[in-house]
Amino acid sequence: MPTVLTDIERAVTPLGMIVRGGFHPTSADAVPGAEPGEATLVLIGNAGSTMWEPFDRAWPAARREHERHPLNTWTREVVSPIAAGLGGRALYPMDGPPYLPFQRWGAKAEGLRHSPLGTLLHPVYGQWHAYRAALVFGYRVAIAVPQPTPDPCADCQDKPCLSSCPVHAFRIQGYEVATCVEHLAGSTGRKGGDCMERGCLARRACPVGCDHLYRPPHARFHMGRFLLSHRDVAD
């Protein structure tokens, strides 16, 4: 007999998404409307560029020009009906401010650790994954407890992710967003050069998950939207 997780997987696979684990929320998890001990949260997202083709087909470049957040809009369009059809409700990382703690939820659901860049590093997908939504159900669904995995960064002596940024936006003190935006905008480089065309060079320097690098059209989309969202910094 199909389970809720099987139904979710079947529904999101044509969208290029996958189930990214889940858990039974406690009050400390800050899941809106979830009764501690009685609810289930299931994360869905993408790994690599499997999601890009379904999105690009539904929202071609000409249509995306007139929408500030086309990927967010498409995600709501396709995920909300899935949640409702299974008797749940959808939460999104773009809801806010205040924004929901998706990174904390992801770390709990999959047992992930943060990379030196501050992103969650997946042992298989590396830096090339994201959480797109959380489905919340008012009852308990059987969820596998994530097994501990080795920390890929522990044995990485060179830490190329921290030395590969062409403008040194990643520092011990943290991530210098303005420096990154200025570079991508072309003030200190030719429209951000390789970063703009193929994705963040610091992220690409990480040896984990290289087989799941975002394809160039996918990477350009995200870099362009990142720059657009911070255009006030660049101006």
PEKAMO-V925392 format. One record per pair of residues at least 12 apart in sequence whose ideal C-beta (glycine too) atoms are under 8 Angstrom apart, sorted by sequence separation. I is the first residue (numbers start at 1). J is the second residue. D is the distance in Angstrom with one decimal. If there is no record, write none. Layout:
<<I & J & D> <I & J & D>>
This chain:
<<29 & 41 & 7.5> <59 & 71 & 7.7> <110 & 122 & 7.2> <115 & 127 & 6.9> <167 & 179 & 5.3> <183 & 195 & 6.9> <184 & 196 & 5.6> <24 & 37 & 6.7> <79 & 92 & 7.9> <107 & 120 & 6.1> <167 & 180 & 6.9> <5 & 19 & 6.1> <25 & 39 & 5.5> <59 & 73 & 7.9> <76 & 90 & 7.6> <106 & 120 & 5.5> <169 & 183 & 7.2> <199 & 213 & 7.1> <24 & 39 & 6.7> <25 & 40 & 7.8> <55 & 70 & 8.0> <59 & 74 & 5.3> <165 & 180 & 7.7> <167 & 182 & 7.5> <199 & 214 & 5.4> <24 & 40 & 5.8> <25 & 41 & 5.4> <55 & 71 & 6.2> <58 & 74 & 5.9> <76 & 92 & 6.7> <167 & 183 & 4.4> <5 & 22 & 8.0> <23 & 40 & 7.7> <24 & 41 & 7.7> <75 & 92 & 6.8> <103 & 120 & 6.0> <166 & 183 & 6.7> <22 & 40 & 6.1> <23 & 41 & 6.0> <198 & 216 & 5.6> <22 & 41 & 5.3> <55 & 74 & 5.5> <197 & 216 & 6.4> <22 & 42 & 3.8> <58 & 78 & 7.9> <72 & 92 & 7.2> <199 & 219 & 3.5> <21 & 42 & 7.6> <22 & 43 & 5.9> <167 & 188 & 5.8> <198 & 219 & 5.4> <21 & 43 & 5.8> <72 & 94 & 4.7> <167 & 189 & 7.3> <197 & 219 & 7.4> <198 & 220 & 7.9> <19 & 42 & 6.3> <20 & 43 & 4.1> <166 & 189 & 6.6> <197 & 220 & 6.1> <199 & 222 & 7.1> <200 & 223 & 7.4> <19 & 43 & 7.3> <20 & 44 & 6.0> <196 & 220 & 6.9> <199 & 223 & 6.4> <19 & 44 & 5.8> <20 & 45 & 4.7> <69 & 94 & 6.9> <106 & 131 & 5.3> <18 & 44 & 6.9> <105 & 131 & 7.4> <123 & 149 & 4.8> <126 & 152 & 8.0> <17 & 44 & 5.1> <18 & 45 & 6.9> <123 & 150 & 7.1> <166 & 193 & 7.2> <196 & 223 & 5.1> <17 & 45 & 6.3> <18 & 46 & 7.1> <103 & 131 & 7.9> <166 & 194 & 7.9> <195 & 223 & 6.6> <196 & 224 & 7.5> <17 & 46 & 5.5> <18 & 47 & 6.1> <102 & 131 & 4.9> <105 & 134 & 6.5> <123 & 152 & 6.0> <166 & 195 & 7.1> <16 & 46 & 6.2> <121 & 152 & 5.9> <192 & 223 & 7.0> <196 & 227 & 7.7> <12 & 44 & 5.3> <18 & 50 & 7.7> <102 & 134 & 7.1> <121 & 153 & 6.6> <170 & 202 & 5.5> <16 & 49 & 8.0> <17 & 50 & 7.7> <169 & 202 & 7.5> <8 & 42 & 6.1> <16 & 50 & 3.9> <17 & 51 & 5.8> <100 & 134 & 7.6> <16 & 51 & 3.6> <44 & 79 & 7.1> <111 & 146 & 3.6> <165 & 200 & 7.9> <166 & 201 & 6.3> <192 & 227 & 7.7> <4 & 40 & 7.9> <8 & 44 & 6.8> <15 & 51 & 6.6> <16 & 52 & 6.9> <110 & 146 & 5.3> <111 & 147 & 6.9> <165 & 201 & 6.3> <5 & 42 & 6.9> <16 & 53 & 6.4> <109 & 146 & 6.7> <111 & 148 & 6.1> <116 & 153 & 6.4> <164 & 201 & 5.2> <165 & 202 & 4.4> <4 & 42 & 7.7> <16 & 54 & 4.8> <93 & 131 & 6.1> <111 & 149 & 6.1> <113 & 151 & 5.3> <115 & 153 & 6.0> <164 & 202 & 5.0> <15 & 54 & 5.1> <16 & 55 & 7.4> <93 & 132 & 7.4> <184 & 223 & 6.5> <14 & 54 & 6.7> <92 & 132 & 7.5> <93 & 133 & 7.8> <113 & 153 & 7.2> <162 & 202 & 7.3> <164 & 204 & 7.6> <92 & 133 & 5.4> <161 & 202 & 5.1> <164 & 205 & 3.7> <91 & 133 & 6.7> <92 & 134 & 7.7> <161 & 203 & 6.9> <163 & 205 & 7.7> <184 & 226 & 7.4> <185 & 227 & 6.3> <90 & 133 & 5.2> <91 & 134 & 4.5> <116 & 159 & 5.8> <184 & 227 & 4.8> <90 & 134 & 7.1> <91 & 135 & 7.9> <117 & 161 & 5.4> <161 & 205 & 5.1> <90 & 135 & 5.8> <91 & 136 & 6.2> <116 & 161 & 5.7> <117 & 162 & 7.6> <160 & 205 & 4.0> <161 & 206 & 4.9> <89 & 135 & 7.4> <90 & 136 & 7.7> <115 & 161 & 6.5> <116 & 162 & 5.3> <160 & 206 & 7.0> <181 & 227 & 6.4> <185 & 231 & 7.9> <88 & 135 & 4.8> <89 & 136 & 5.5> <160 & 207 & 7.5> <187 & 234 & 7.4> <88 & 136 & 5.7> <86 & 135 & 7.2> <88 & 137 & 4.3> <181 & 230 & 4.6> <185 & 234 & 3.9> <83 & 133 & 7.8> <87 & 137 & 6.7> <88 & 138 & 7.7> <184 & 234 & 7.7> <86 & 137 & 7.5> <87 & 138 & 8.0> <156 & 207 & 7.5> <182 & 233 & 7.7> <83 & 135 & 4.9> <181 & 233 & 4.7> <182 & 234 & 6.3> <79 & 132 & 7.0> <82 & 135 & 7.5> <83 & 136 & 7.9> <117 & 170 & 5.8> <177 & 230 & 6.7> <181 & 234 & 5.0> <79 & 133 & 4.7> <116 & 170 & 7.5> <178 & 233 & 5.2> <33 & 89 & 7.6> <79 & 135 & 7.8> <118 & 174 & 7.5> <152 & 208 & 4.7> <177 & 233 & 6.8> <75 & 132 & 5.2> <118 & 175 & 6.1> <75 & 133 & 6.3> <117 & 175 & 7.2> <32 & 91 & 6.8> <43 & 102 & 7.7> <31 & 91 & 7.6> <43 & 105 & 6.3> <15 & 78 & 5.6> <43 & 106 & 6.3> <15 & 79 & 7.9> <41 & 105 & 6.7> <43 & 109 & 5.2> <12 & 79 & 7.7> <43 & 110 & 7.9> <32 & 100 & 7.5> <41 & 109 & 7.6> <12 & 82 & 6.8> <30 & 100 & 7.4> <11 & 82 & 4.6> <30 & 101 & 6.0> <29 & 101 & 7.7> <8 & 82 & 7.1> <11 & 85 & 7.7> <31 & 105 & 7.8> <11 & 86 & 7.8> <29 & 104 & 7.6> <47 & 122 & 7.4> <128 & 203 & 7.9> <29 & 105 & 6.8> <127 & 203 & 4.3> <47 & 124 & 7.7> <48 & 125 & 6.7> <127 & 204 & 8.0> <8 & 86 & 6.8> <47 & 125 & 4.5> <7 & 86 & 5.9> <29 & 108 & 7.2> <127 & 206 & 5.5> <48 & 128 & 5.5> <126 & 206 & 5.6> <129 & 209 & 7.9> <47 & 128 & 6.8> <48 & 129 & 7.5> <51 & 132 & 7.7> <126 & 207 & 8.0> <127 & 208 & 7.5> <128 & 209 & 5.4> <4 & 86 & 6.3> <23 & 105 & 7.7> <47 & 129 & 4.6> <126 & 208 & 3.9> <127 & 209 & 6.4> <46 & 129 & 6.5> <126 & 209 & 2.1> <129 & 212 & 7.3> <45 & 129 & 6.3> <46 & 130 & 5.6> <119 & 203 & 7.4> <125 & 209 & 4.7> <126 & 210 & 6.9> <128 & 212 & 4.2> <21 & 106 & 7.9> <23 & 108 & 5.5> <45 & 130 & 5.2> <117 & 202 & 6.2> <121 & 206 & 7.3> <123 & 208 & 7.0> <124 & 209 & 6.3> <128 & 213 & 5.7> <20 & 106 & 6.7> <23 & 109 & 5.5> <45 & 131 & 4.2> <46 & 132 & 6.4> <117 & 203 & 6.7> <122 & 208 & 7.7> <126 & 212 & 6.3> <128 & 214 & 5.8> <22 & 109 & 5.4> <44 & 131 & 7.5> <45 & 132 & 4.7> <121 & 208 & 6.3> <122 & 209 & 6.4> <125 & 212 & 4.8> <21 & 109 & 3.5> <43 & 131 & 5.4> <44 & 132 & 6.0> <45 & 133 & 7.6> <124 & 212 & 7.5> <20 & 109 & 6.3> <21 & 110 & 4.6> <44 & 133 & 5.4> <117 & 206 & 8.0> <20 & 110 & 6.2> <43 & 133 & 7.6> <44 & 134 & 7.6> <43 & 134 & 5.3> <44 & 135 & 6.7> <115 & 206 & 6.9> <42 & 134 & 6.9> <43 & 135 & 8.0> <41 & 134 & 5.3> <42 & 135 & 4.7> <41 & 135 & 7.3> <42 & 136 & 7.9> <41 & 136 & 5.3> <42 & 137 & 7.5> <40 & 136 & 7.3> <41 & 137 & 8.0> <39 & 136 & 6.2> <40 & 137 & 4.7> <39 & 137 & 6.4> <39 & 138 & 5.7> <40 & 139 & 6.8> <42 & 141 & 7.0> <38 & 138 & 6.8> <39 & 139 & 7.2> <40 & 140 & 5.7> <38 & 139 & 6.8> <39 & 140 & 7.5> <40 & 141 & 4.1> <42 & 143 & 7.5> <34 & 136 & 5.8> <38 & 140 & 6.8> <31 & 134 & 7.7> <33 & 136 & 7.0> <35 & 138 & 6.9> <40 & 143 & 6.5> <34 & 138 & 7.8> <31 & 136 & 6.3> <20 & 129 & 7.8> <20 & 131 & 6.1> <25 & 136 & 8.0> <17 & 132 & 6.3> <24 & 140 & 6.0> <22 & 141 & 7.2> <24 & 143 & 6.8> <23 & 143 & 6.0> <22 & 143 & 4.7> <21 & 143 & 7.3> <21 & 144 & 7.6> <21 & 146 & 6.1> <8 & 135 & 6.5> <4 & 137 & 6.9> <5 & 141 & 6.6> <4 & 141 & 4.9> <5 & 142 & 7.7> <3 & 141 & 7.4> <5 & 143 & 7.8> <3 & 142 & 7.0> <71 & 221 & 7.5> <71 & 225 & 7.3> <69 & 225 & 7.5> <64 & 221 & 8.0> <68 & 228 & 7.4> <56 & 217 & 7.2> <52 & 214 & 7.6> <48 & 211 & 7.7> <49 & 212 & 8.0> <52 & 215 & 6.4> <48 & 212 & 3.7> <47 & 212 & 5.9> <48 & 213 & 7.3> <49 & 214 & 5.2> <52 & 217 & 6.8> <48 & 214 & 7.0> <49 & 215 & 4.4> <52 & 218 & 4.2> <49 & 218 & 4.5> <52 & 221 & 7.8>>
